[in-house]
Each structure stands twice: as C-alpha cells, then as structure tokens.
Amino acid sequence: MGDIMKLTKNIEEANLITHSGNFHADDIFATVFMSKIIKNPVLYRLNNYTDDIKTDAIIYDIGGGKFDHHQVVSDYREDGITKYSSIGLLWREFGKEYLKTITDTDIEFLFNEIDNNLIYQIDAIDNGQFPTIESNYKVKTLSDIISMYNPNWNNQDKMDECFMKAFNFANEIFDLEINKVISKQKAEKKVEEEISKCDGQILVLKEFMPFKDFILESKNPLARTLKFVIFPSQRGGYTIHTIPKSKLDRTPRLSFNSSWCGLRDKELQQISGIESAIFVHPDGFIGGANTLEDSIKMAKKTIYER
C-alpha cells in the first residue's frame, strides 16, 4: 500500500498532475497506481496545461507528454488497434518495477495478467473501443461505474469530493486485482505439483484453488488425461468438478452420468448407490458428496460405469 493521496489547490505542492473536470477510469486508475509508487502523493487537477508551467511532477492524461494519449500520434498496443490510455502508459512504464516491490513471484506473469484483466479494457474503452454485448439489458463496464461518481450536471460544486470517492473505489478494485493475480500465481505452482503426483483421471486437491486454466495450459501429459478435480467445499463435504475441453469450449471433457443430473440427496444416493452423494448439477459439470471417499466413487463411477 502506498501513502495516502491528497488533492491540492497549489500546483507547487503537487508531484502528480492530471486534468480537472469530469474524470474517467483512465485518469482515476492512473492516480491510484501513481499513489502507490510516489512517496507522499499530492495531486493537482488543472484545466489547461501550458508550456510556462514549471514542475517536476508526473503529468498524465493532459499536457501532450509521455503519459498523455491525446496527441495526433499516440502509442498503440501490440494488437495495432488499441491505443494506450494514461493508465496503460503508466503501467507499461512502471508496472514491473512496482510489482517487484510487493512480491517475489513471477513478475512477467503478474504484469501480463493485470494488464490483460484490468488495464487493457480501460485503455480500449477510453479510446472509444466499446465491448459488443448481445443482451436486452444495459451492461455497465468498470469505466461506466467510475463515470457514475462524477457529479450530476446540476451539482458541480463537489468535484473534488466525487473524485476522491471514485479514487477510493478504484483503489480497492486495483488492490483486489493485484491480490487475486498473486494468489492465482501461487495456485499454479501448487496445481502443477499435484498434477505430477496424480494417478489416473482424478485430481484431488487438499483445498480449493484456481485450477481450470492451469490444467488446460499445463505441459504435463498427465493434465490431458484428467476428467475430474475434487476439493473440500466451503459449504461442507467435497466438490467434484469436471474439466472443460478448452478455454473457449467450456463443455466438460466428461460429464456426470445423465441419470444423475439434477438429482439431490436421497434420490441421488439411491440411483447412484453412493451413500453420501449430495447433488449433481442438471448440466452435469459439477457434483458433490459429504466424504472424500464417496466423491472419488462418484468420479470413478462416471468414468468407468457409463
């Protein structure tokens, strides 16, 4: 965690400068990120940046400098379509160094995961690339939610207060994303270790952790034979989860027996012959039992007694 970020009305006090007026996800998240790497962060928000302003502050999303994406010639991401926004430019410049200060795990992996899961979408939407979603209802993006913090047209007198509310919200989102990705990185190592010890088509984990992507991406040949992952359920008992065919095709490699699908408790126990069976989802991709032994039985019956 960085130092507490402050707003100032005196530009000479500032070590961070961005634009005033309505704020957006890019300058809000840029401010969040910079508040974590600048000691005693003090932000000045101005209407217009002119060449006669003399400052050592980091300037972003305004001024035409290194961290402003509003020039005629702007930097594009590797896809050649998406321009960087201010947060993308700052993350590209300082992201890896920042991550080195908070963790000793794989920095390249963490940088790319956070970039792909959070930063990329902010860059795209801020530069006019909106996601296409086929639905009959409005889907609010993270950028939409940040914009909601701006004061209404008839109440513009609390801009700084609104900015700080948006900052605090984004700060929490940013920290959650960082922590989730670090946790995911640690899970990958554990899952790989368990795959190496696995015998057969069933992987048993001592605790729940992310596993699907790691199994699908694993170079261990054993990972390609797996059909089920079993782990303790937060609701008690054990969860038995199928493995999808791929990241794009979420169809299970092997679904539960169709005669079990949608059944629960006694009804499921009677038809399966498994004493502590709890449920099987109607779509056959997940089930559960009260004991580890019975969870393994459910998986084995599905594999060998179809």
Secondary structure, DSSP 8 states (H G I E B T S, - for coil): -----EE-S-GGG-SEEEE-SS--HHHHHHHHHHHHHSSS-EEEEES---TT----SEEBSSTTSTB---SSS--B-TTSS-B--HHHHHHHHHHHHHHHHH--S-HHHHHHHHIIIIIHHHHHHHTT-------SS----HHHHHHHTS--TT--TTHHHHHHHHHHHHHHHHHHHHHHHHHHHHHHHHHHHHHHH--SSEEE-SS----HHHHHH---GGGGG--EEEEE-TTSSEEEEE-BS-SS--SBSS---GGGTT-BHHHHHHHH--TTEEEE-TTSSEEEESSHHHHHHHHHHHHH--
